[in-house]
Amino acid sequence: SMKIDYDFQRPLEIEAIFENPLRAAQKAGVPVPQLTMLYQQLKFLEARYLSRE
């Protein structure tokens, strides 16, 4: 569904999909650098196309 949202330049469900696991990992003191990087990259891409509207 995220790919479809991206293709149609709609807001992605980044927070719903990534925020809870990131928060849980941080709370447990578990580093998740790949998940963090993916979250940041998706936020960047989303902001880039949403700012064009």
SULMOWO-V320169 format. One line per field, one symbol per residue. ss: DSSP state (H for helix, E for strand, - for the rest). A space follows every 10 residues. Layout:
BEGIN
ss: ???
END
This chain:
BEGIN
ss: -HHHHHH--- ---HHHHHHH HHHHHHHH-- --HHHHHHHH HHHHHHHHHH ---
END
